[in-house]
Amino acid sequence: MGTQTIRPRPGDELQLTIDSLAFGGAGVARLDGYVVFVADAVPGDRVLASVTKSKRAYAEARATDIVEPSAQRIPPAANHPGAPWQVLPYERQLEVKQEQVQEALTRLGRLEHFTLEPIVPAVEPWRYRNKLEYSFGADEHGRLICGFHVPGRWDQVVEVTDCLLASEQANAARERVVQWCRTAGLAPYDRRSGEGFLRNLVVREGRRTGQLQVRLVTGAGRLDRDGCSRAAQPADGVLWTRTDAVAETTQHGQTELLSGTDRLEEEIGGLRVRIAPEAFFQTNTEMADQLYGLASEYAELSGFERVYDLYCGIGTIGLLVSPRAAEVWGLELQEDAIANAIDNARLNEIDNARFFAGDVRLALRELTARAGNPDVVIVDPPRAGLSQKVVRRVIEASPRRIVYVSCNPTTLAPNAAQLTEAGYRLIRVRPVDMFPQTPHIECVAVLER
Ligand SMILES: C[S@@+](CC[C@H](N)C(=O)[O-])C[C@H]1O[C@@H](n2cnc3c(N)ncnc32)[C@H](O)[C@@H]1O
């Protein structure tokens, strides 16, 4: 197409028909073959969209008005920036996720001859998250609000009074703390000027233990510690993190325990685990159980294997498979998480699992030198997947089987492709819906040499 003549520019308003959904959840529309990714639109919609970014090969836009709604649309349950796919029936969400895993593996990874098993649907379509990170802001009257960023707007917050992804007890805790902040006259942090105090509120829950943790994240300033702590009751732990980070993050500040304990406890796969405030834990406890069950099934352990659990977090996967392995070696970047993993092994009387803090990129060779070559490697990396170098290191370690737990099929695909070039075969893959009402996709894959 003559992209020079009709390539849209930022700010342009276009009328577009959405024909599919892209990875990450945007609607896909075509202008004479030129692709426009449209946020807040689903297949079948005819929308007015405002262009936010324009490149040679594609543009990005946001739907500002629905001219003709798709026949697939259902009414949203709530205005919730964290649940963009709630306008699609749940069955349709599952179909799209299944198709996107298939497409990533076959088109991006050019993989073939594997079995794609049907997606495991979520047990709870709403109120499934055990952790929510809210942001503070102000409404147009200057009133303190707490909720989520408007998609694509780092400086604007939409108030959420009943977050449908959180449990009722977690919602009530947030509301009590926000009300107290209002009464105490605390100001939200202004993301443009860097002034103000209140940045985020993190509410975390042990879904099976009923425990609750509330962590207030602020900039520099004074806090009435007792007042804040009382407002959060009956939380099991109340924490205060101070940070001067420019980026919107709840990590790496200075954290102080205001009351109770800083270790949240949860039950998963029959284990009792402790989780440090900044350590990763799968956000959907119920579905994490199923995800781990699949990872364990795919590992096909017989009791004699040496297993590596790479990107092990607080050790959950390694500890779960440990009764069917000879030994488990876990590696994870975050020291707090490793301290939890060691503690969790002790708490569950597991004595064949060892955990080390280190960067997989740098420490994997060292681990192999120390522990010996693994029979089975389990990896569960962040969304960016494994770097090519890490894949080479895994190949060098030469496991018979690799179980890959992935939260992003578009990075799983090239990683699996690189492994198949080195002599592994992708055997089977199964998506698990950990994140209903959102475009996020989790899956487990197994490769064998
Ligand atoms: C998706 S989480 C998985 C954690 C764990 N397997 C679980 O199920 O709870 C990814 C983990 O990788 C860790 N991580 C990120 N980059 C890493 C690196 N370069 N080396 C080691 N661990 C890393 C993160 O801290 C996080 O705990």
The ligand as an SDF file (V2000), in Angstrom:
LIG
                    3D

 27 29  0  0  0  0  0  0  0  0999 V2000
    7.1790  -15.8890   36.8300 C   0  0  0  0  0  0  0  0  0  0  0  0
    8.0780  -15.8040   38.3370 S   0  0  0  0  0  0  0  0  0  0  0  0
    8.0970  -17.4980   38.7840 C   0  0  0  0  0  0  0  0  0  0  0  0
    8.3660  -17.8180   40.2260 C   0  0  0  0  0  0  0  0  0  0  0  0
    8.0240  -19.2080   40.7080 C   0  0  0  0  0  0  0  0  0  0  0  0
    8.4250  -20.2480   39.7920 N   0  0  0  0  0  0  0  0  0  0  0  0
    6.5580  -19.3280   41.0610 C   0  0  0  0  0  0  0  0  0  0  0  0
    5.8130  -20.0770   40.4130 O   0  0  0  0  0  0  0  0  0  0  0  0
    6.1230  -18.6530   42.0130 O   0  0  0  0  0  0  0  0  0  0  0  0
    9.6750  -15.4430   37.7460 C   0  0  0  0  0  0  0  0  0  0  0  0
   10.7400  -15.3340   38.8090 C   0  0  0  0  0  0  0  0  0  0  0  0
   11.9980  -15.1350   38.1500 O   0  0  0  0  0  0  0  0  0  0  0  0
   12.7980  -14.2940   38.9350 C   0  0  0  0  0  0  0  0  0  0  0  0
   13.8500  -13.7570   38.0420 N   0  0  0  0  0  0  0  0  0  0  0  0
   13.7390  -12.7550   37.1460 C   0  0  0  0  0  0  0  0  0  0  0  0
   14.8760  -12.6190   36.4450 N   0  0  0  0  0  0  0  0  0  0  0  0
   15.7290  -13.5620   36.8950 C   0  0  0  0  0  0  0  0  0  0  0  0
   17.0760  -13.9290   36.5740 C   0  0  0  0  0  0  0  0  0  0  0  0
   17.7420  -13.2830   35.6170 N   0  0  0  0  0  0  0  0  0  0  0  0
   17.6320  -14.9590   37.2370 N   0  0  0  0  0  0  0  0  0  0  0  0
   16.9480  -15.6080   38.2090 C   0  0  0  0  0  0  0  0  0  0  0  0
   15.6730  -15.2960   38.5560 N   0  0  0  0  0  0  0  0  0  0  0  0
   15.0760  -14.2960   37.9260 C   0  0  0  0  0  0  0  0  0  0  0  0
   11.8200  -13.2960   39.5200 C   0  0  0  0  0  0  0  0  0  0  0  0
   12.3310  -12.6930   40.6920 O   0  0  0  0  0  0  0  0  0  0  0  0
   10.5880  -14.1850   39.7890 C   0  0  0  0  0  0  0  0  0  0  0  0
   10.6220  -14.6950   41.0940 O   0  0  0  0  0  0  0  0  0  0  0  0
  1  2  1  0
  2  3  1  0
  2 10  1  0
  3  4  1  0
  4  5  1  0
  5  6  1  0
  5  7  1  0
  7  8  2  0
  7  9  1  0
 10 11  1  0
 11 12  1  0
 11 26  1  0
 12 13  1  0
 13 14  1  0
 13 24  1  0
 14 15  1  0
 14 23  1  0
 15 16  2  0
 16 17  1  0
 17 18  1  0
 17 23  2  0
 18 19  1  0
 18 20  2  0
 20 21  1  0
 21 22  2  0
 22 23  1  0
 24 25  1  0
 24 26  1  0
 26 27  1  0
M  CHG  2   2   1   9  -1
M  END
$$$$
